[in-house]
Structures are given as C-alpha cells and as structure tokens.
Amino acid sequence: MKDFSNASFSPDMISVMQQALDGAVATLPQPVNSSHVQSIAESILRTTKEGERDLTALRTIALLELQIVDRK
C-alpha cells in the first residue's frame, strides 16, 4: 500500500470514503480479488487527499482507475 501516513481526514470524510469503498466493491464480480479492493482503497485515499469530496465521484474514479490498471 502506498504511504498515506501524512493524510488527515475528518470523521465525516472518513464515512464518505468508507461508503465509496463499499459501493465500489459491491459492483465487483464475485469472488472479489483483494488486490482490487486495495487498488480501490488507494484510489479513494489519494483522490480525497487531492481534494475530491463527492461520494459518487470518489467511487467512479476508483472504478475507472481499476479498469485501466486491469488492462495493463
């Protein structure tokens, strides 16, 4: 996992990030690959750290990045 030790988020933002993660993972086919969950989580952390606050945007960006990574 990438280093997010310097990141700081409010409790409300952590709740939004958790909802984005849960929503994104729920769209994945079963069985869910743990590396996909990790990629989604890293994307949400990074995107939130960069300033995005919208739940739908966080989920969508994470899933789009996962599609790009899976094609490599």
N, CA, C and O of each residue as an XYZ file, in Angstrom:
288
protein
N       0.839     -1.178      0.000
C       0.000      0.000      0.000
C       0.882      1.239      0.000
O       1.945      1.276      0.620
N       0.421      2.219     -0.693
C       1.155      3.479     -0.743
C       1.129      4.147      0.630
O       0.304      3.800      1.474
N       2.024      5.099      0.855
C       2.147      5.755      2.152
C       1.169      6.928      2.247
O       1.310      7.929      1.545
N       0.192      6.788      3.114
C      -0.762      7.855      3.372
C      -0.666      8.303      4.827
O      -1.634      8.821      5.385
N       0.503      8.105      5.445
C       0.671      8.402      6.863
C       0.490      9.884      7.184
O       0.143     10.219      8.317
N       0.711     10.764      6.239
C       0.552     12.197      6.482
C      -0.847     12.704      6.147
O      -1.130     13.893      6.290
N      -1.706     11.815      5.709
C      -3.073     12.219      5.367
C      -3.913     12.327      6.633
O      -3.751     11.550      7.574
N      -4.804     13.297      6.637
C      -5.696     13.502      7.776
C      -7.079     13.835      7.244
O      -7.236     14.721      6.404
N      -8.082     13.117      7.739
C      -9.442     13.303      7.265
C     -10.392     13.424      8.454
O     -10.179     12.805      9.496
N     -11.428     14.217      8.288
C     -12.440     14.375      9.333
C     -13.255     13.081      9.443
O     -13.281     12.285      8.505
N     -13.912     12.873     10.574
C     -14.775     11.692     10.699
C     -15.852     11.629      9.617
O     -16.166     10.551      9.113
N     -16.416     12.785      9.262
C     -17.427     12.793      8.201
C     -16.839     12.357      6.860
O     -17.479     11.625      6.105
N     -15.617     12.809      6.569
C     -14.982     12.437      5.302
C     -14.614     10.962      5.306
O     -14.714     10.300      4.272
N     -14.197     10.443      6.433
C     -13.889      9.011      6.528
C     -15.147      8.197      6.254
O     -15.080      7.153      5.604
N     -16.278      8.657      6.737
C     -17.544      7.980      6.466
C     -17.863      7.981      4.972
O     -18.294      6.963      4.430
N     -17.657      9.107      4.310
C     -17.882      9.199      2.859
C     -16.934      8.253      2.119
O     -17.339      7.559      1.185
N     -15.677      8.233      2.544
C     -14.694      7.356      1.900
C     -15.083      5.887      2.080
O     -14.946      5.094      1.148
N     -15.562      5.520      3.260
C     -15.990      4.136      3.514
C     -17.178      3.772      2.630
O     -17.237      2.673      2.079
N     -18.125      4.704      2.497
C     -19.273      4.469      1.627
C     -18.837      4.301      0.168
O     -19.371      3.456     -0.549
N     -17.872      5.102     -0.262
C     -17.356      4.989     -1.629
C     -16.693      3.633     -1.833
O     -16.898      2.986     -2.860
N     -15.902      3.207     -0.860
C     -15.235      1.900     -0.947
C     -16.269      0.782     -0.989
O     -16.204     -0.092     -1.853
N     -17.222      0.806     -0.060
C     -18.247     -0.242     -0.018
C     -19.045     -0.288     -1.314
O     -19.329     -1.366     -1.836
N     -19.408      0.884     -1.833
C     -20.174      0.934     -3.071
C     -19.396      0.422     -4.266
O     -19.943     -0.282     -5.115
N     -18.119      0.775     -4.334
C     -17.291      0.311     -5.453
C     -17.077     -1.201     -5.383
O     -17.189     -1.896     -6.393
N     -16.772     -1.698     -4.204
C     -16.529     -3.142     -4.044
C     -17.798     -3.934     -4.350
O     -17.725     -5.032     -4.902
N     -18.948     -3.390     -4.000
C     -20.221     -4.078     -4.255
C     -20.483     -4.288     -5.739
O     -21.252     -5.176     -6.108
N     -19.857     -3.485     -6.598
C     -20.075     -3.627     -8.044
C     -19.158     -4.670     -8.676
O     -19.358     -5.050     -9.829
N     -18.157     -5.135     -7.933
C     -17.201     -6.088     -8.490
C     -17.798     -7.486     -8.544
O     -18.584     -7.861     -7.674
N     -17.426     -8.263     -9.565
C     -17.917     -9.642     -9.639
C     -17.305    -10.484     -8.519
O     -16.176    -10.252     -8.085
N     -18.075    -11.458     -8.070
C     -17.603    -12.380     -7.039
C     -16.786    -13.491     -7.678
O     -17.085    -13.863     -8.813
N     -15.801    -14.028     -7.039
C     -15.234    -13.590     -5.769
C     -14.398    -12.324     -5.982
O     -13.743    -12.166     -7.012
N     -14.433    -11.437     -5.001
C     -13.719    -10.170     -5.084
C     -12.243    -10.401     -4.789
O     -11.891    -11.017     -3.783
N     -11.392     -9.908     -5.663
C      -9.946    -10.034     -5.522
C      -9.448     -8.978     -4.542
O      -9.769     -7.798     -4.687
N      -8.662     -9.393     -3.544
C      -8.180     -8.451     -2.532
C      -7.297     -7.353     -3.129
O      -7.261     -6.240     -2.604
N      -6.595     -7.650     -4.206
C      -5.780     -6.608     -4.834
C      -6.659     -5.534     -5.474
O      -6.254     -4.374     -5.556
N      -7.855     -5.909     -5.927
C      -8.785     -4.923     -6.461
C      -9.293     -4.010     -5.350
O      -9.405     -2.798     -5.534
N      -9.601     -4.602     -4.192
C     -10.060     -3.801     -3.050
C      -8.959     -2.830     -2.635
O      -9.236     -1.668     -2.340
N      -7.726     -3.295     -2.611
C      -6.606     -2.435     -2.244
C      -6.446     -1.293     -3.239
O      -6.225     -0.150     -2.838
N      -6.554     -1.585     -4.518
C      -6.440     -0.542     -5.547
C      -7.542      0.506     -5.402
O      -7.292      1.704     -5.533
N      -8.748      0.048     -5.132
C      -9.872      0.964     -4.943
C      -9.629      1.840     -3.719
O      -9.826      3.054     -3.770
N      -9.202      1.225     -2.620
C      -8.946      1.983     -1.391
C      -7.862      3.029     -1.605
O      -8.011      4.173     -1.176
N      -6.777      2.648     -2.264
C      -5.695      3.600     -2.538
C      -6.177      4.749     -3.409
O      -5.810      5.901     -3.176
N      -6.988      4.450     -4.398
C      -7.520      5.491     -5.267
C      -8.385      6.466     -4.476
O      -8.264      7.681     -4.640
N      -9.250      5.942     -3.626
C     -10.129      6.796     -2.825
C      -9.310      7.657     -1.873
O      -9.582      8.849     -1.732
N      -8.319      7.077     -1.225
C      -7.450      7.855     -0.332
C      -6.732      8.974     -1.089
O      -6.723     10.124     -0.652
N      -6.140      8.627     -2.212
C      -5.381      9.601     -2.999
C      -6.293     10.712     -3.529
O      -5.961     11.894     -3.444
N      -7.439     10.318     -4.072
C      -8.357     11.293     -4.658
C      -8.930     12.217     -3.586
O      -9.112     13.410     -3.827
N      -9.210     11.675     -2.420
C      -9.695     12.506     -1.312
C      -8.602     13.453     -0.839
O      -8.861     14.627     -0.572
N      -7.384     12.941     -0.735
C      -6.259     13.771     -0.313
C      -6.045     14.928     -1.293
O      -5.622     16.013     -0.895
N      -6.341     14.691     -2.579
C      -6.189     15.732     -3.606
C      -7.346     16.735     -3.597
O      -7.306     17.735     -4.315
N      -8.388     16.469     -2.778
C      -9.446     17.453     -2.624
C     -10.851     17.044     -3.016
O     -11.800     17.782     -2.749
N     -11.011     15.884     -3.644
C     -12.359     15.462     -4.037
C     -13.147     15.081     -2.779
O     -12.609     14.426     -1.887
N     -14.418     15.487     -2.706
C     -15.244     15.214     -1.540
C     -16.562     14.524     -1.880
O     -17.301     14.127     -0.979
N     -16.860     14.380     -3.154
C     -18.131     13.813     -3.585
C     -18.081     12.290     -3.597
O     -17.200     11.695     -4.217
N     -19.025     11.670     -2.912
C     -19.090     10.215     -2.796
C     -19.124      9.529     -4.162
O     -18.364      8.594     -4.413
N     -19.998      9.992     -5.029
C     -20.137      9.366     -6.349
C     -18.857      9.520     -7.166
O     -18.435      8.586     -7.846
N     -18.252     10.680     -7.100
C     -17.010     10.901     -7.839
C     -15.898     10.001     -7.321
O     -15.149      9.426     -8.110
N     -15.782      9.873     -6.008
C     -14.737      9.004     -5.433
C     -14.908      7.563     -5.901
O     -13.942      6.913     -6.303
N     -16.132      7.074     -5.846
C     -16.418      5.696     -6.271
C     -16.143      5.522     -7.758
O     -15.519      4.542     -8.163
N     -16.601      6.458     -8.567
C     -16.440      6.362    -10.020
C     -14.977      6.419    -10.432
O     -14.532      5.621    -11.257
N     -14.241      7.338     -9.873
C     -12.810      7.462    -10.189
C     -12.076      6.178     -9.824
O     -11.252      5.688    -10.596
N     -12.376      5.634     -8.649
C     -11.707      4.408     -8.211
C     -11.991      3.248     -9.167
O     -11.087      2.486     -9.511
N     -13.242      3.118     -9.591
C     -13.586      2.031    -10.510
C     -12.968      2.236    -11.888
O     -12.526      1.276    -12.521
N     -12.934      3.476    -12.354
C     -12.295      3.756    -13.647
C     -10.797      3.454    -13.595
O     -10.244      2.869    -14.527
N     -10.146      3.854    -12.504
C      -8.713      3.557    -12.372
C      -8.476      2.049    -12.316
O      -7.489      1.556    -12.862
N      -9.364      1.325    -11.666
C      -9.225     -0.136    -11.587
C      -9.318     -0.745    -12.986
O      -8.575     -1.673    -13.304
N     -10.208     -0.243    -13.810
C     -10.339     -0.756    -15.180
C      -9.061     -0.508    -15.966
O      -8.621     -1.373    -16.724
N      -8.469      0.653    -15.796
C      -7.235      0.986    -16.514
C      -6.101      0.084    -16.053
O      -5.348     -0.428    -16.882
N      -5.965     -0.119    -14.751
C      -4.893     -0.951    -14.195
C      -5.057     -2.398    -14.654
O      -4.072     -3.056    -14.988
N      -6.296     -2.901    -14.674
C      -6.534     -4.296    -15.071
C      -6.198     -4.567    -16.538
O      -5.948     -5.714    -16.909
N      -6.187     -3.557    -17.352
C      -5.896     -3.752    -18.779
C      -4.414     -3.837    -19.085
O      -4.021     -4.267    -20.169
N      -3.592     -3.427    -18.130
C      -2.143     -3.426    -18.375
C      -1.596     -4.826    -18.352
O      -0.395     -5.022    -18.539
